[in-house]
Amino acid sequence: MSDGLTGETREIVCRLIELAETTGRKKLSFDMLGEIRWTSPGDRLRVTGV
């Protein structure tokens, strides 16, 4: 999801934490990855055509 980029990984984790807080979950899980809105850096580049 992060294409190996540290900053992207941080953003994913931040979004997971926010999701956990808003849904009352006590732990982060791999299942939650499907619940966040996320477009990988590679996909973003393809959309913009850069």
CHARMM-style PDB file with segment names, atoms N, HN, CA, C and O in Angstrom:
ATOM      1  N   MET     1       0.810  -1.205   0.000  1.00  0.00      PROA
ATOM      2  CA  MET     1       0.000   0.000   0.000  1.00  0.00      PROA
ATOM      3  C   MET     1       0.847   1.259   0.000  1.00  0.00      PROA
ATOM      4  O   MET     1       0.436   2.280  -0.552  1.00  0.00      PROA
ATOM      5  N   SER     2       2.016   1.202   0.607  1.00  0.00      PROA
ATOM      6  HN  SER     2       2.350   0.372   1.055  1.00  0.00      PROA
ATOM      7  CA  SER     2       2.863   2.398   0.728  1.00  0.00      PROA
ATOM      8  C   SER     2       3.946   2.444  -0.346  1.00  0.00      PROA
ATOM      9  O   SER     2       4.680   3.427  -0.446  1.00  0.00      PROA
ATOM     10  N   ASP     3       4.046   1.402  -1.136  1.00  0.00      PROA
ATOM     11  HN  ASP     3       3.450   0.604  -1.055  1.00  0.00      PROA
ATOM     12  CA  ASP     3       5.119   1.267  -2.128  1.00  0.00      PROA
ATOM     13  C   ASP     3       6.500   1.392  -1.485  1.00  0.00      PROA
ATOM     14  O   ASP     3       7.454   1.827  -2.131  1.00  0.00      PROA
ATOM     15  N   GLY     4       6.605   1.007  -0.203  1.00  0.00      PROA
ATOM     16  HN  GLY     4       5.830   0.653   0.322  1.00  0.00      PROA
ATOM     17  CA  GLY     4       7.882   1.021   0.495  1.00  0.00      PROA
ATOM     18  C   GLY     4       8.344   2.386   0.977  1.00  0.00      PROA
ATOM     19  O   GLY     4       9.487   2.535   1.409  1.00  0.00      PROA
ATOM     20  N   LEU     5       7.477   3.378   0.909  1.00  0.00      PROA
ATOM     21  HN  LEU     5       6.549   3.257   0.558  1.00  0.00      PROA
ATOM     22  CA  LEU     5       7.851   4.739   1.315  1.00  0.00      PROA
ATOM     23  C   LEU     5       7.461   4.989   2.774  1.00  0.00      PROA
ATOM     24  O   LEU     5       6.311   4.786   3.163  1.00  0.00      PROA
ATOM     25  N   THR     6       8.416   5.423   3.561  1.00  0.00      PROA
ATOM     26  HN  THR     6       9.351   5.588   3.246  1.00  0.00      PROA
ATOM     27  CA  THR     6       8.207   5.609   4.996  1.00  0.00      PROA
ATOM     28  C   THR     6       7.095   6.600   5.289  1.00  0.00      PROA
ATOM     29  O   THR     6       6.254   6.344   6.151  1.00  0.00      PROA
ATOM     30  N   GLY     7       7.073   7.715   4.596  1.00  0.00      PROA
ATOM     31  HN  GLY     7       7.756   7.923   3.896  1.00  0.00      PROA
ATOM     32  CA  GLY     7       6.042   8.724   4.838  1.00  0.00      PROA
ATOM     33  C   GLY     7       4.648   8.210   4.528  1.00  0.00      PROA
ATOM     34  O   GLY     7       3.682   8.563   5.204  1.00  0.00      PROA
ATOM     35  N   GLU     8       4.549   7.378   3.506  1.00  0.00      PROA
ATOM     36  HN  GLU     8       5.334   7.091   2.957  1.00  0.00      PROA
ATOM     37  CA  GLU     8       3.257   6.793   3.149  1.00  0.00      PROA
ATOM     38  C   GLU     8       2.822   5.791   4.219  1.00  0.00      PROA
ATOM     39  O   GLU     8       1.645   5.729   4.574  1.00  0.00      PROA
ATOM     40  N   THR     9       3.768   5.012   4.726  1.00  0.00      PROA
ATOM     41  HN  THR     9       4.724   5.062   4.438  1.00  0.00      PROA
ATOM     42  CA  THR     9       3.466   4.064   5.800  1.00  0.00      PROA
ATOM     43  C   THR     9       2.957   4.795   7.021  1.00  0.00      PROA
ATOM     44  O   THR     9       1.990   4.367   7.651  1.00  0.00      PROA
ATOM     45  N   ARG    10       3.607   5.902   7.358  1.00  0.00      PROA
ATOM     46  HN  ARG    10       4.392   6.250   6.846  1.00  0.00      PROA
ATOM     47  CA  ARG    10       3.175   6.714   8.499  1.00  0.00      PROA
ATOM     48  C   ARG    10       1.744   7.201   8.298  1.00  0.00      PROA
ATOM     49  O   ARG    10       0.938   7.154   9.228  1.00  0.00      PROA
ATOM     50  N   GLU    11       1.427   7.661   7.115  1.00  0.00      PROA
ATOM     51  HN  GLU    11       2.082   7.699   6.360  1.00  0.00      PROA
ATOM     52  CA  GLU    11       0.080   8.162   6.837  1.00  0.00      PROA
ATOM     53  C   GLU    11      -0.957   7.047   6.953  1.00  0.00      PROA
ATOM     54  O   GLU    11      -2.053   7.269   7.467  1.00  0.00      PROA
ATOM     55  N   ILE    12      -0.617   5.856   6.481  1.00  0.00      PROA
ATOM     56  HN  ILE    12       0.274   5.676   6.064  1.00  0.00      PROA
ATOM     57  CA  ILE    12      -1.535   4.717   6.609  1.00  0.00      PROA
ATOM     58  C   ILE    12      -1.795   4.417   8.075  1.00  0.00      PROA
ATOM     59  O   ILE    12      -2.943   4.227   8.474  1.00  0.00      PROA
ATOM     60  N   VAL    13      -0.739   4.373   8.882  1.00  0.00      PROA
ATOM     61  HN  VAL    13       0.194   4.527   8.557  1.00  0.00      PROA
ATOM     62  CA  VAL    13      -0.890   4.080  10.307  1.00  0.00      PROA
ATOM     63  C   VAL    13      -1.714   5.167  10.984  1.00  0.00      PROA
ATOM     64  O   VAL    13      -2.562   4.862  11.822  1.00  0.00      PROA
ATOM     65  N   CYS    14      -1.480   6.427  10.638  1.00  0.00      PROA
ATOM     66  HN  CYS    14      -0.791   6.674   9.957  1.00  0.00      PROA
ATOM     67  CA  CYS    14      -2.265   7.523  11.216  1.00  0.00      PROA
ATOM     68  C   CYS    14      -3.746   7.367  10.888  1.00  0.00      PROA
ATOM     69  O   CYS    14      -4.603   7.587  11.744  1.00  0.00      PROA
ATOM     70  N   ARG    15      -4.038   6.991   9.666  1.00  0.00      PROA
ATOM     71  HN  ARG    15      -3.341   6.811   8.971  1.00  0.00      PROA
ATOM     72  CA  ARG    15      -5.437   6.789   9.282  1.00  0.00      PROA
ATOM     73  C   ARG    15      -6.054   5.603  10.011  1.00  0.00      PROA
ATOM     74  O   ARG    15      -7.230   5.635  10.372  1.00  0.00      PROA
ATOM     75  N   LEU    16      -5.258   4.552  10.228  1.00  0.00      PROA
ATOM     76  HN  LEU    16      -4.302   4.526   9.934  1.00  0.00      PROA
ATOM     77  CA  LEU    16      -5.752   3.405  10.985  1.00  0.00      PROA
ATOM     78  C   LEU    16      -6.047   3.788  12.432  1.00  0.00      PROA
ATOM     79  O   LEU    16      -7.050   3.357  13.000  1.00  0.00      PROA
ATOM     80  N   ILE    17      -5.179   4.592  13.022  1.00  0.00      PROA
ATOM     81  HN  ILE    17      -4.364   4.942  12.560  1.00  0.00      PROA
ATOM     82  CA  ILE    17      -5.399   5.048  14.392  1.00  0.00      PROA
ATOM     83  C   ILE    17      -6.669   5.886  14.477  1.00  0.00      PROA
ATOM     84  O   ILE    17      -7.468   5.725  15.399  1.00  0.00      PROA
ATOM     85  N   GLU    18      -6.847   6.773  13.517  1.00  0.00      PROA
ATOM     86  HN  GLU    18      -6.197   6.904  12.768  1.00  0.00      PROA
ATOM     87  CA  GLU    18      -8.053   7.602  13.487  1.00  0.00      PROA
ATOM     88  C   GLU    18      -9.302   6.729  13.354  1.00  0.00      PROA
ATOM     89  O   GLU    18     -10.307   6.977  14.020  1.00  0.00      PROA
ATOM     90  N   LEU    19      -9.242   5.714  12.497  1.00  0.00      PROA
ATOM     91  HN  LEU    19      -8.426   5.513  11.956  1.00  0.00      PROA
ATOM     92  CA  LEU    19     -10.367   4.795  12.340  1.00  0.00      PROA
ATOM     93  C   LEU    19     -10.657   4.065  13.647  1.00  0.00      PROA
ATOM     94  O   LEU    19     -11.814   3.935  14.048  1.00  0.00      PROA
ATOM     95  N   ALA    20      -9.615   3.594  14.302  1.00  0.00      PROA
ATOM     96  HN  ALA    20      -8.676   3.700  13.976  1.00  0.00      PROA
ATOM     97  CA  ALA    20      -9.790   2.886  15.570  1.00  0.00      PROA
ATOM     98  C   ALA    20     -10.441   3.790  16.610  1.00  0.00      PROA
ATOM     99  O   ALA    20     -11.333   3.362  17.343  1.00  0.00      PROA
ATOM    100  N   GLU    21      -9.998   5.030  16.669  1.00  0.00      PROA
ATOM    101  HN  GLU    21      -9.274   5.378  16.074  1.00  0.00      PROA
ATOM    102  CA  GLU    21     -10.569   5.965  17.647  1.00  0.00      PROA
ATOM    103  C   GLU    21     -12.044   6.252  17.356  1.00  0.00      PROA
ATOM    104  O   GLU    21     -12.856   6.317  18.279  1.00  0.00      PROA
ATOM    105  N   THR    22     -12.385   6.421  16.098  1.00  0.00      PROA
ATOM    106  HN  THR    22     -11.725   6.368  15.349  1.00  0.00      PROA
ATOM    107  CA  THR    22     -13.764   6.766  15.762  1.00  0.00      PROA
ATOM    108  C   THR    22     -14.717   5.584  15.850  1.00  0.00      PROA
ATOM    109  O   THR    22     -15.925   5.768  16.003  1.00  0.00      PROA
ATOM    110  N   THR    23     -14.179   4.365  15.755  1.00  0.00      PROA
ATOM    111  HN  THR    23     -13.198   4.215  15.631  1.00  0.00      PROA
ATOM    112  CA  THR    23     -15.037   3.182  15.831  1.00  0.00      PROA
ATOM    113  C   THR    23     -14.971   2.486  17.186  1.00  0.00      PROA
ATOM    114  O   THR    23     -15.660   1.489  17.408  1.00  0.00      PROA
ATOM    115  N   GLY    24     -14.149   3.004  18.087  1.00  0.00      PROA
ATOM    116  HN  GLY    24     -13.590   3.814  17.906  1.00  0.00      PROA
ATOM    117  CA  GLY    24     -14.057   2.436  19.428  1.00  0.00      PROA
ATOM    118  C   GLY    24     -13.247   1.158  19.520  1.00  0.00      PROA
ATOM    119  O   GLY    24     -13.356   0.423  20.501  1.00  0.00      PROA
ATOM    120  N   ARG    25     -12.449   0.889  18.526  1.00  0.00      PROA
ATOM    121  HN  ARG    25     -12.361   1.486  17.729  1.00  0.00      PROA
ATOM    122  CA  ARG    25     -11.616  -0.319  18.571  1.00  0.00      PROA
ATOM    123  C   ARG    25     -10.398  -0.082  19.449  1.00  0.00      PROA
ATOM    124  O   ARG    25      -9.883   1.032  19.545  1.00  0.00      PROA
ATOM    125  N   LYS    26      -9.956  -1.148  20.080  1.00  0.00      PROA
ATOM    126  HN  LYS    26     -10.374  -2.053  20.002  1.00  0.00      PROA
ATOM    127  CA  LYS    26      -8.807  -1.064  20.986  1.00  0.00      PROA
ATOM    128  C   LYS    26      -7.492  -1.427  20.306  1.00  0.00      PROA
ATOM    129  O   LYS    26      -6.420  -1.073  20.798  1.00  0.00      PROA
ATOM    130  N   LYS    27      -7.568  -2.135  19.171  1.00  0.00      PROA
ATOM    131  HN  LYS    27      -8.439  -2.422  18.771  1.00  0.00      PROA
ATOM    132  CA  LYS    27      -6.365  -2.591  18.476  1.00  0.00      PROA
ATOM    133  C   LYS    27      -6.474  -2.303  16.989  1.00  0.00      PROA
ATOM    134  O   LYS    27      -7.566  -2.221  16.428  1.00  0.00      PROA
ATOM    135  N   LEU    28      -5.309  -2.151  16.365  1.00  0.00      PROA
ATOM    136  HN  LEU    28      -4.422  -2.217  16.820  1.00  0.00      PROA
ATOM    137  CA  LEU    28      -5.256  -2.055  14.911  1.00  0.00      PROA
ATOM    138  C   LEU    28      -5.174  -3.472  14.350  1.00  0.00      PROA
ATOM    139  O   LEU    28      -4.578  -4.354  14.968  1.00  0.00      PROA
ATOM    140  N   SER    29      -5.767  -3.685  13.188  1.00  0.00      PROA
ATOM    141  HN  SER    29      -6.251  -2.968  12.686  1.00  0.00      PROA
ATOM    142  CA  SER    29      -5.698  -5.009  12.567  1.00  0.00      PROA
ATOM    143  C   SER    29      -5.546  -4.866  11.055  1.00  0.00      PROA
ATOM    144  O   SER    29      -5.847  -3.820  10.479  1.00  0.00      PROA
ATOM    145  N   PHE    30      -5.075  -5.934  10.433  1.00  0.00      PROA
ATOM    146  HN  PHE    30      -4.830  -6.783  10.901  1.00  0.00      PROA
ATOM    147  CA  PHE    30      -4.926  -5.935   8.980  1.00  0.00      PROA
ATOM    148  C   PHE    30      -6.278  -5.756   8.293  1.00  0.00      PROA
ATOM    149  O   PHE    30      -6.351  -5.169   7.213  1.00  0.00      PROA
ATOM    150  N   ASP    31      -7.333  -6.250   8.905  1.00  0.00      PROA
ATOM    151  HN  ASP    31      -7.274  -6.727   9.782  1.00  0.00      PROA
ATOM    152  CA  ASP    31      -8.665  -6.112   8.323  1.00  0.00      PROA
ATOM    153  C   ASP    31      -9.056  -4.647   8.148  1.00  0.00      PROA
ATOM    154  O   ASP    31      -9.811  -4.307   7.238  1.00  0.00      PROA
ATOM    155  N   MET    32      -8.547  -3.795   9.009  1.00  0.00      PROA
ATOM    156  HN  MET    32      -7.933  -4.072   9.749  1.00  0.00      PROA
ATOM    157  CA  MET    32      -8.889  -2.373   8.957  1.00  0.00      PROA
ATOM    158  C   MET    32      -8.312  -1.689   7.722  1.00  0.00      PROA
ATOM    159  O   MET    32      -8.802  -0.633   7.322  1.00  0.00      PROA
ATOM    160  N   LEU    33      -7.288  -2.267   7.118  1.00  0.00      PROA
ATOM    161  HN  LEU    33      -6.890  -3.125   7.443  1.00  0.00      PROA
ATOM    162  CA  LEU    33      -6.675  -1.653   5.937  1.00  0.00      PROA
ATOM    163  C   LEU    33      -7.688  -1.483   4.808  1.00  0.00      PROA
ATOM    164  O   LEU    33      -7.601  -0.532   4.031  1.00  0.00      PROA
ATOM    165  N   GLY    34      -8.631  -2.388   4.721  1.00  0.00      PROA
ATOM    166  HN  GLY    34      -8.701  -3.160   5.352  1.00  0.00      PROA
ATOM    167  CA  GLY    34      -9.661  -2.304   3.694  1.00  0.00      PROA
ATOM    168  C   GLY    34     -10.718  -1.251   3.982  1.00  0.00      PROA
ATOM    169  O   GLY    34     -11.533  -0.925   3.119  1.00  0.00      PROA
ATOM    170  N   GLU    35     -10.700  -0.725   5.190  1.00  0.00      PROA
ATOM    171  HN  GLU    35     -10.038  -0.990   5.891  1.00  0.00      PROA
ATOM    172  CA  GLU    35     -11.717   0.245   5.594  1.00  0.00      PROA
ATOM    173  C   GLU    35     -11.276   1.699   5.440  1.00  0.00      PROA
ATOM    174  O   GLU    35     -12.101   2.609   5.516  1.00  0.00      PROA
ATOM    175  N   ILE    36      -9.987   1.919   5.225  1.00  0.00      PROA
ATOM    176  HN  ILE    36      -9.316   1.179   5.164  1.00  0.00      PROA
ATOM    177  CA  ILE    36      -9.528   3.299   5.060  1.00  0.00      PROA
ATOM    178  C   ILE    36      -9.523   3.661   3.589  1.00  0.00      PROA
ATOM    179  O   ILE    36      -9.345   2.806   2.721  1.00  0.00      PROA
ATOM    180  N   ARG    37      -9.720   4.934   3.325  1.00  0.00      PROA
ATOM    181  HN  ARG    37      -9.864   5.629   4.030  1.00  0.00      PROA
ATOM    182  CA  ARG    37      -9.617   5.407   1.946  1.00  0.00      PROA
ATOM    183  C   ARG    37      -8.148   5.616   1.647  1.00  0.00      PROA
ATOM    184  O   ARG    37      -7.471   6.409   2.302  1.00  0.00      PROA
ATOM    185  N   TRP    38      -7.657   4.884   0.636  1.00  0.00      PROA
ATOM    186  HN  TRP    38      -8.207   4.240   0.104  1.00  0.00      PROA
ATOM    187  CA  TRP    38      -6.230   4.979   0.343  1.00  0.00      PROA
ATOM    188  C   TRP    38      -5.964   4.657  -1.113  1.00  0.00      PROA
ATOM    189  O   TRP    38      -6.503   3.694  -1.659  1.00  0.00      PROA
ATOM    190  N   THR    39      -5.136   5.463  -1.728  1.00  0.00      PROA
ATOM    191  HN  THR    39      -4.698   6.245  -1.284  1.00  0.00      PROA
ATOM    192  CA  THR    39      -4.637   5.199  -3.076  1.00  0.00      PROA
ATOM    193  C   THR    39      -3.121   5.161  -2.982  1.00  0.00      PROA
ATOM    194  O   THR    39      -2.506   6.096  -2.469  1.00  0.00      PROA
ATOM    195  N   SER    40      -2.523   4.105  -3.465  1.00  0.00      PROA
ATOM    196  HN  SER    40      -3.022   3.345  -3.882  1.00  0.00      PROA
ATOM    197  CA  SER    40      -1.072   3.963  -3.362  1.00  0.00      PROA
ATOM    198  C   SER    40      -0.376   5.046  -4.178  1.00  0.00      PROA
ATOM    199  O   SER    40      -0.947   5.575  -5.132  1.00  0.00      PROA
ATOM    200  N   PRO    41       0.868   5.378  -3.798  1.00  0.00      PROA
ATOM    201  CA  PRO    41       1.612   6.406  -4.529  1.00  0.00      PROA
ATOM    202  C   PRO    41       1.731   6.090  -6.024  1.00  0.00      PROA
ATOM    203  O   PRO    41       1.625   6.991  -6.855  1.00  0.00      PROA
ATOM    204  N   GLY    42       1.948   4.835  -6.366  1.00  0.00      PROA
ATOM    205  HN  GLY    42       2.034   4.102  -5.691  1.00  0.00      PROA
ATOM    206  CA  GLY    42       2.066   4.455  -7.773  1.00  0.00      PROA
ATOM    207  C   GLY    42       0.781   4.701  -8.538  1.00  0.00      PROA
ATOM    208  O   GLY    42       0.804   5.166  -9.678  1.00  0.00      PROA
ATOM    209  N   ASP    43      -0.352   4.383  -7.900  1.00  0.00      PROA
ATOM    210  HN  ASP    43      -0.371   4.006  -6.975  1.00  0.00      PROA
ATOM    211  CA  ASP    43      -1.643   4.620  -8.546  1.00  0.00      PROA
ATOM    212  C   ASP    43      -1.902   6.124  -8.688  1.00  0.00      PROA
ATOM    213  O   ASP    43      -2.472   6.563  -9.687  1.00  0.00      PROA
ATOM    214  N   ARG    44      -1.490   6.900  -7.706  1.00  0.00      PROA
ATOM    215  HN  ARG    44      -1.027   6.543  -6.894  1.00  0.00      PROA
ATOM    216  CA  ARG    44      -1.672   8.362  -7.796  1.00  0.00      PROA
ATOM    217  C   ARG    44      -0.864   8.931  -8.956  1.00  0.00      PROA
ATOM    218  O   ARG    44      -1.323   9.844  -9.642  1.00  0.00      PROA
ATOM    219  N   LEU    45       0.338   8.398  -9.181  1.00  0.00      PROA
ATOM    220  HN  LEU    45       0.710   7.656  -8.623  1.00  0.00      PROA
ATOM    221  CA  LEU    45       1.159   8.877 -10.295  1.00  0.00      PROA
ATOM    222  C   LEU    45       0.526   8.530 -11.641  1.00  0.00      PROA
ATOM    223  O   LEU    45       0.558   9.329 -12.577  1.00  0.00      PROA
ATOM    224  N   ARG    46      -0.051   7.330 -11.727  1.00  0.00      PROA
ATOM    225  HN  ARG    46      -0.077   6.681 -10.966  1.00  0.00      PROA
ATOM    226  CA  ARG    46      -0.691   6.923 -12.970  1.00  0.00      PROA
ATOM    227  C   ARG    46      -1.894   7.803 -13.296  1.00  0.00      PROA
ATOM    228  O   ARG    46      -2.143   8.111 -14.461  1.00  0.00      PROA
ATOM    229  N   VAL    47      -2.637   8.206 -12.271  1.00  0.00      PROA
ATOM    230  HN  VAL    47      -2.434   7.957 -11.324  1.00  0.00      PROA
ATOM    231  CA  VAL    47      -3.810   9.049 -12.478  1.00  0.00      PROA
ATOM    232  C   VAL    47      -3.402  10.436 -12.955  1.00  0.00      PROA
ATOM    233  O   VAL    47      -4.041  11.005 -13.840  1.00  0.00      PROA
ATOM    234  N   THR    48      -2.328  10.985 -12.364  1.00  0.00      PROA
ATOM    235  HN  THR    48      -1.809  10.523 -11.645  1.00  0.00      PROA
ATOM    236  CA  THR    48      -1.903  12.334 -12.735  1.00  0.00      PROA
ATOM    237  C   THR    48      -1.075  12.339 -14.016  1.00  0.00      PROA
ATOM    238  O   THR    48      -0.919  13.378 -14.656  1.00  0.00      PROA
ATOM    239  N   GLY    49      -0.543  11.171 -14.388  1.00  0.00      PROA
ATOM    240  HN  GLY    49      -0.670  10.326 -13.867  1.00  0.00      PROA
ATOM    241  CA  GLY    49       0.244  11.070 -15.620  1.00  0.00      PROA
ATOM    242  C   GLY    49       1.652  11.619 -15.506  1.00  0.00      PROA
ATOM    243  O   GLY    49       2.286  11.916 -16.518  1.00  0.00      PROA
ATOM    244  N   VAL    50       2.154  11.759 -14.269  1.00  0.00      PROA
ATOM    245  HN  VAL    50       1.639  11.517 -13.446  1.00  0.00      PROA
ATOM    246  CA  VAL    50       3.518  12.285 -14.060  1.00  0.00      PROA
ATOM    247  C   VAL    50       4.515  11.182 -14.264  1.00  0.00      PROA
ATOM    248  OT1 VAL    50       5.719  11.407 -14.137  1.00  0.00      PROA
TER     249      VAL     50
END
